Amino acid sequence: MAIVGKTSSSRSFRVSRNMLTALMVLFILYSFAPIVYVLLSSTKSNADLFTTFGFWFGNSFALWDNLQLVFAYQNSIFSTWLWNSFVYSTTIAVGAALLSTWAAYAFSKYEFRGKKAIFATVLGAVMIPQTALVVPLFLLVTSMGLVNTPWAFILPSMVSPFGVYLMKSYIDESVPSELIDAARVDGASEFRIFWSIAFRLMAPGFSTVVLLNFVWSWNNYFLPLVVLSSSNTLPVTVGLAQWYKLGGGAGGAILYSIVLTGAVVSIVPVVILFLFMQRYWLGGLTTGSVKA
C-alpha cells in the first residue's frame, strides 16, 4: 500500500510540475511575443511589413534606413520627444523616490499624532487607478496655469503612494532603530542621521523606487496626452501615438515602419537603466550593523 501511495504521489507531482511548466511557457510567449514582433518589424521595409510573416525577417534588412527616417521625419521631432521623455522620467523618478523616502522614514521612525490615519490614507491612494485621477489633475494644473508646460506632467507624477509604502516596508527591515538611537546618543543631528547613516542603508530600496517610477513615467501616456498639447513638449509615447494616427490616413501607411522602429528606440533607455541599476539591488546591507 505504501508503494502504491508513493507512486500515486509521484505521478501527481509530475502532473503538477508539467502543468506549471506549460503555464510558465505560455506566460513567457505572451510576454515576449510583442517584443519579438516589434524588433523584427523594425528591420523590415514598409512593403515587407505588410507582405511577409510577422515573426520573421523581411526580404531586405532595412533597420538603418528606418532609423534614419525616424530621426529625420518632421524636422527630427523624434529626438525632441526622446529628450523630453528622458528629462521628464529622470526628474519624476528622482523626485518621487526622494519624497517617498522622506515620507516613509517619517512613518517608520517617528511618532506623531494621526500617523496611522495618514498612512492608511496613503495605502488607500495606492488602490485608486491613475486614470481616475487624470481629470482632477487636469483641473488642478489648469487652475495653477501649468497646462502645456513640463511641470503639468512632472509635479503630479512625483507623488507616489506606492513608493511610500514600498520604502516604509524596506526601512522597517533595513534600518534598525537601535542604530538611530546610538547615533542620537553620540550627538548626531536628525539631518546627519538620515543622510549619513539611514540613507546608505536604504540605497537598494531607493534605487528600486527610482527604477519603478522611471519606467512608469516613461511609459505614461494618458496624463501627458491630457496636460500637454504642444508638439515640442510631448514625450515619446504620445508622439509615436500621433504618428500612428497619421499612418491610418490616406497615404500614411509608410509611417507604420517608422512608428515600430521608434518604439524599439524608445525601449533602449529603459533597458540601459535597468542594466545599470541592477547592481544596486543588493541585500543584507545591514548584516552585522547591530550586534545582539
C-alpha positions as CSV (number, residue, x, y, z in Angstrom):
1,M,0.0,0.0,0.0
2,A,2.9,2.3,0.8
3,I,4.4,1.7,-2.6
4,V,1.1,2.4,-4.3
5,G,0.6,5.6,-2.4
6,K,4.2,6.8,-3.1
7,T,3.7,6.1,-6.9
8,S,0.4,8.0,-6.9
9,S,2.0,10.9,-5.1
10,S,5.0,10.9,-7.5
11,R,2.6,10.9,-10.5
12,S,0.6,13.7,-9.1
13,F,3.8,15.7,-8.5
14,R,4.9,15.2,-12.1
15,V,1.5,16.3,-13.5
16,S,1.5,19.4,-11.4
17,R,5.1,20.2,-12.4
18,N,4.2,19.7,-16.1
19,M,1.2,22.0,-15.8
20,L,3.2,24.7,-14.1
21,T,5.9,24.4,-16.7
22,A,3.3,24.7,-19.5
23,L,1.8,27.8,-17.8
24,M,5.2,29.4,-17.5
25,V,6.0,28.7,-21.2
26,L,2.7,30.3,-22.2
27,F,3.4,33.3,-20.0
28,I,6.8,33.8,-21.5
29,L,5.4,33.5,-25.0
30,Y,2.7,36.0,-24.2
31,S,5.2,38.5,-22.6
32,F,7.9,38.3,-25.3
33,A,5.8,37.8,-28.5
34,P,5.1,41.6,-28.8
35,I,8.7,42.5,-28.2
36,V,9.9,40.0,-30.8
37,Y,7.4,41.3,-33.3
38,V,8.4,44.9,-32.8
39,L,12.2,44.0,-33.1
40,L,11.7,42.0,-36.3
41,S,9.3,44.6,-37.8
42,S,11.9,47.4,-37.2
43,T,14.2,45.6,-39.6
44,K,11.7,45.5,-42.5
45,S,10.9,47.9,-45.2
46,N,7.4,49.3,-45.3
47,A,6.5,46.9,-48.2
48,D,7.8,43.8,-46.3
49,L,5.9,44.9,-43.2
50,F,2.6,44.0,-44.9
51,T,3.7,41.2,-47.2
52,T,5.9,39.0,-45.0
53,F,5.3,36.8,-41.9
54,G,5.3,39.0,-38.8
55,F,7.6,36.8,-36.7
56,W,10.4,36.6,-39.3
57,F,12.7,38.9,-41.2
58,G,11.7,40.5,-44.4
59,N,13.2,40.3,-47.9
60,S,15.6,43.1,-47.1
61,F,17.3,44.4,-43.9
62,A,16.0,48.0,-43.6
63,L,16.8,48.8,-40.0
64,W,19.4,51.5,-40.8
65,D,17.0,53.2,-43.3
66,N,14.2,53.1,-40.8
67,L,16.4,54.7,-38.1
68,Q,17.3,57.5,-40.5
69,L,13.6,58.1,-41.3
70,V,12.7,58.1,-37.6
71,F,15.2,60.8,-36.7
72,A,14.7,62.8,-39.8
73,Y,10.9,62.8,-40.1
74,Q,9.1,66.1,-39.3
75,N,12.3,68.1,-38.8
76,S,13.8,65.5,-36.3
77,I,11.0,65.9,-33.8
78,F,11.6,62.4,-32.5
79,S,14.9,63.5,-30.9
80,T,13.0,66.2,-29.1
81,W,10.4,63.7,-27.9
82,L,13.1,61.3,-26.7
83,W,14.9,64.0,-24.8
84,N,11.6,65.2,-23.3
85,S,10.9,61.7,-22.1
86,F,14.3,61.4,-20.6
87,V,14.1,64.7,-18.7
88,Y,10.5,64.0,-17.5
89,S,11.2,60.5,-16.4
90,T,14.5,61.3,-14.7
91,T,13.1,64.3,-12.8
92,I,10.0,62.3,-11.8
93,A,11.9,59.2,-10.8
94,V,14.4,61.0,-8.6
95,G,11.8,63.4,-7.1
96,A,9.3,60.7,-6.4
97,A,12.0,58.5,-4.8
98,L,13.2,61.3,-2.5
99,L,9.6,62.3,-1.5
100,S,8.7,58.7,-0.9
101,T,11.9,58.0,1.1
102,W,11.4,61.1,3.3
103,A,7.7,60.3,4.0
104,A,8.5,56.6,4.6
105,Y,11.3,57.4,7.0
106,A,9.0,59.6,9.0
107,F,6.3,57.0,9.1
108,S,8.8,54.3,10.1
109,K,11.0,56.1,12.7
110,Y,8.9,58.9,14.2
111,E,5.8,59.1,16.3
112,F,3.3,61.8,15.7
113,R,-0.4,62.4,16.0
114,G,-2.6,60.9,13.3
115,K,0.3,58.7,12.0
116,K,-1.9,55.6,11.5
117,A,-4.7,57.5,9.9
118,I,-2.4,59.3,7.5
119,F,-0.6,56.1,6.5
120,A,-4.0,54.4,6.0
121,T,-4.9,57.3,3.6
122,V,-1.6,56.6,1.7
123,L,-2.4,52.9,1.4
124,G,-5.9,53.8,0.2
125,A,-4.4,56.1,-2.5
126,V,-2.5,53.0,-3.8
127,M,-5.8,51.4,-4.7
128,I,-7.0,54.3,-6.8
129,P,-6.4,53.8,-10.6
130,Q,-4.2,56.5,-12.0
131,T,-6.5,57.1,-14.9
132,A,-9.3,58.1,-12.5
133,L,-7.1,61.0,-11.3
134,V,-6.3,62.5,-14.7
135,V,-9.4,64.8,-14.9
136,P,-8.9,66.1,-11.3
137,L,-5.2,66.6,-12.0
138,F,-6.0,68.4,-15.3
139,L,-8.4,70.8,-13.4
140,L,-5.7,71.4,-10.8
141,V,-2.9,72.2,-13.1
142,T,-5.2,74.4,-15.2
143,S,-6.1,76.5,-12.1
144,M,-2.3,76.8,-11.5
145,G,-1.6,77.9,-15.0
146,L,0.7,75.0,-15.8
147,V,-1.1,73.4,-18.7
148,N,1.1,72.7,-21.7
149,T,4.3,73.1,-19.6
150,P,6.5,70.2,-18.4
151,W,5.5,70.9,-14.8
152,A,1.9,69.8,-15.6
153,F,3.2,66.3,-16.0
154,I,6.2,66.3,-13.6
155,L,4.6,67.7,-10.4
156,P,1.6,65.4,-10.2
157,S,3.7,62.3,-11.1
158,M,6.2,62.9,-8.3
159,V,3.6,61.9,-5.7
160,S,3.9,58.1,-5.4
161,P,1.8,56.4,-2.7
162,F,3.1,53.0,-3.7
163,G,6.7,54.3,-3.4
164,V,5.9,55.4,0.2
165,Y,4.5,52.0,1.1
166,L,7.4,50.2,-0.5
167,M,10.1,52.4,1.2
168,K,8.4,52.1,4.6
169,S,8.4,48.3,4.3
170,Y,12.0,48.4,3.3
171,I,13.1,50.9,6.1
172,D,11.3,48.8,8.7
173,E,13.6,45.9,7.8
174,S,16.8,47.6,6.8
175,V,17.3,50.5,9.2
176,P,17.4,49.3,12.8
177,S,16.0,51.8,15.4
178,E,18.9,50.9,17.7
179,L,21.4,52.3,15.1
180,I,19.5,55.6,15.0
181,D,19.3,55.7,18.8
182,A,23.0,55.1,19.1
183,A,23.7,58.0,16.6
184,R,21.4,60.3,18.7
185,V,23.3,59.4,21.8
186,D,26.6,60.3,20.1
187,G,25.1,63.8,19.4
188,A,24.3,63.4,15.6
189,S,21.5,65.6,14.3
190,E,18.5,64.1,12.6
191,F,19.6,65.5,9.3
192,R,23.0,63.9,9.7
193,I,21.5,60.6,10.8
194,F,19.3,60.4,7.8
195,W,21.8,61.3,5.1
196,S,25.0,59.7,6.6
197,I,23.5,56.5,8.2
198,A,19.9,55.7,7.2
199,F,20.1,56.7,3.6
200,R,23.1,54.5,2.9
201,L,21.2,51.5,4.3
202,M,18.1,52.4,2.2
203,A,20.0,52.7,-1.1
204,P,18.7,49.4,-2.6
205,G,15.1,50.3,-1.8
206,F,15.7,53.9,-3.1
207,S,17.1,52.6,-6.4
208,T,14.1,50.3,-6.8
209,V,11.7,53.2,-6.4
210,V,13.7,55.2,-8.8
211,L,13.6,52.5,-11.5
212,L,9.8,51.8,-11.0
213,N,8.9,55.5,-11.3
214,F,11.2,56.0,-14.3
215,V,9.6,53.1,-16.1
216,W,6.1,54.2,-15.1
217,S,6.7,57.8,-16.2
218,W,8.5,56.8,-19.4
219,N,5.5,54.6,-20.4
220,N,2.9,57.0,-19.2
221,Y,0.5,58.1,-22.0
222,F,-2.8,59.3,-20.7
223,L,-1.6,62.1,-18.3
224,P,0.8,63.8,-20.8
225,L,-1.8,63.4,-23.5
226,V,-4.3,65.5,-21.5
227,V,-2.0,68.1,-20.0
228,L,0.4,68.6,-22.9
229,S,-0.6,69.9,-26.4
230,S,2.5,71.4,-28.0
231,S,4.4,69.0,-30.1
232,N,7.7,70.3,-28.7
233,T,6.7,69.3,-25.1
234,L,5.4,65.8,-25.8
235,P,7.1,62.6,-24.5
236,V,7.9,59.8,-27.0
237,T,4.8,57.8,-26.1
238,V,2.4,60.5,-27.1
239,G,4.5,61.5,-30.1
240,L,4.6,57.9,-31.5
241,A,0.8,57.6,-31.0
242,Q,0.3,60.8,-33.1
243,W,2.4,59.3,-35.9
244,Y,0.4,56.1,-35.7
245,K,-2.8,58.1,-36.1
246,L,-1.3,59.8,-39.1
247,G,-0.4,56.4,-40.5
248,G,-4.1,55.5,-40.5
249,G,-4.9,58.3,-43.0
250,A,-4.7,58.3,-46.8
251,G,-1.1,57.8,-47.9
252,G,0.1,57.5,-44.4
253,A,0.9,53.8,-44.3
254,I,4.6,54.5,-44.7
255,L,4.6,55.7,-41.1
256,Y,3.9,52.3,-39.7
257,S,7.5,51.1,-40.1
258,I,8.7,54.5,-38.6
259,V,6.4,54.0,-35.6
260,L,7.6,50.5,-35.0
261,T,11.3,51.5,-35.3
262,G,10.7,54.4,-33.0
263,A,9.1,52.1,-30.4
264,V,12.3,50.0,-30.5
265,V,14.5,53.0,-29.9
266,S,12.3,54.1,-27.0
267,I,12.9,50.8,-25.3
268,V,16.7,51.2,-25.2
269,P,16.9,53.8,-22.4
270,V,14.8,51.7,-20.1
271,V,16.9,48.6,-20.8
272,I,20.1,50.6,-20.2
273,L,18.8,52.0,-16.9
274,F,17.8,48.5,-15.7
275,L,21.2,47.1,-16.5
276,F,22.9,50.0,-14.8
277,M,20.9,50.0,-11.6
278,Q,20.6,46.2,-11.0
279,R,24.0,46.2,-9.2
280,Y,22.4,48.4,-6.5
281,W,19.8,45.8,-5.7
282,L,21.8,44.2,-3.0
283,G,20.5,42.5,0.1
284,G,21.8,42.1,3.5
285,L,23.4,45.6,3.8
286,T,22.6,45.8,7.5
287,T,24.1,42.4,8.4
288,G,26.3,42.9,11.4
289,S,25.4,46.6,11.8
290,V,23.7,45.8,15.1
291,K,25.1,43.1,17.4
292,A,22.8,41.2,19.7
